[in-house]
Amino acid sequence: PIFGQGWAGAFDPATFPSKGDLVVENDVWLGHDALLMPGVRVGSGAIVATRAVVTKNVPPYAIVAGNPARVVRMRYDEATVARLLAVAWWHWDAAKITRNLAAICGTDLAALEQAT
């Protein structure tokens, strides 16, 4: 009698198997109709293509596509990715982001690193 009275006591959600929470980090672009499975982590700066089915973790600044999603390529080389992750502008307060919007939207990583 799931639709009758007492249905909430018929099962305990805490006992359901879980693969964990889905975590989408910062500055991620998700294409239309992308499907991200439970327990997956999408790293900062990643791009998930339209209709991609993400079943495994996506590294920061990777571009993934397909079913299942695979890394098509990295947006930047390893050194640049490390520098971008070190800046972590998404953790700045709103005033600092506003002051440095040109550096955030620009292509000069050194300017972004020197932002105050």
C-alpha positions in Angstrom: 0.0 0.0 0.0 2.5 2.6 -1.1 -0.3 5.0 -2.0 -2.1 4.3 1.2 -1.3 5.5 4.7 2.1 4.9 6.2 4.0 4.8 3.0 6.8 6.8 4.5 7.5 4.0 6.9 7.6 1.4 4.2 11.2 2.2 3.4 14.2 4.0 4.9 15.9 6.3 2.4 19.1 6.1 4.4 19.5 2.4 3.4 19.3 3.1 -0.3 22.6 2.5 -2.1 24.3 5.7 -3.1 27.3 6.6 -5.3 27.5 9.9 -3.4 26.8 13.5 -4.3 27.3 15.1 -7.7 29.8 17.9 -7.3 30.1 20.6 -10.0 33.0 22.9 -9.1 33.5 26.5 -10.2 33.4 28.2 -13.7 32.0 25.1 -15.4 30.1 25.2 -18.6 27.4 22.5 -19.0 25.9 21.9 -22.5 22.2 21.5 -23.1 20.9 18.1 -22.1 24.1 17.0 -20.5 23.6 14.1 -18.0 25.8 14.0 -14.9 25.6 10.8 -12.9 25.6 10.6 -9.1 29.0 10.5 -7.4 30.7 12.4 -10.2 32.9 15.5 -9.7 33.3 18.0 -12.5 36.5 20.1 -12.0 36.7 23.8 -12.1 36.8 25.4 -15.6 35.6 22.2 -17.3 33.4 22.2 -20.4 30.8 19.4 -20.7 29.4 19.1 -24.3 25.7 19.1 -25.2 24.2 15.7 -24.5 27.4 14.3 -22.9 26.8 11.5 -20.4 29.3 12.0 -17.6 29.9 8.8 -15.7 33.4 9.5 -14.3 35.2 12.5 -12.7 36.1 15.3 -15.1 39.5 16.9 -14.5 39.7 20.7 -14.1 39.8 22.6 -17.4 39.0 19.5 -19.4 36.6 19.4 -22.4 34.4 16.2 -22.3 31.9 14.9 -24.9 30.1 11.7 -25.8 28.3 8.8 -24.3 30.0 7.9 -22.0 31.8 11.3 -21.8 35.5 11.2 -22.6 38.2 13.9 -22.4 38.4 15.4 -25.9 41.2 17.7 -24.9 42.4 20.0 -22.2 41.7 23.7 -22.4 45.2 24.6 -21.3 48.5 22.9 -20.5 49.2 21.5 -17.0 51.2 24.6 -15.9 48.4 27.0 -16.9 45.8 24.9 -15.2 47.8 24.9 -12.0 48.1 28.7 -12.2 44.4 29.2 -12.8 43.5 26.9 -9.9 45.9 28.8 -7.7 44.2 32.1 -8.5 40.8 30.7 -7.7 39.1 33.9 -8.5 35.7 32.4 -7.8 36.4 32.5 -4.1 37.0 36.3 -4.2 34.4 38.6 -2.7 32.1 40.5 -5.0 34.0 43.7 -4.7 37.3 42.1 -5.8 35.6 40.4 -8.7 34.1 43.7 -9.8 37.4 45.5 -9.6 39.1 42.8 -11.6 36.5 41.9 -14.1 38.6 42.8 -17.1 41.4 40.5 -15.9 38.9 37.7 -15.2 37.4 37.9 -18.7 40.7 38.7 -20.4 43.5 36.5 -21.7 46.4 37.9 -19.6 46.9 35.3 -16.9 49.7 37.4 -15.3 47.3 40.3 -14.9 44.8 37.9 -13.2 47.5 36.6 -10.8 48.5 40.2 -9.9 44.9 41.3 -9.3 44.2 42.9 -5.9 
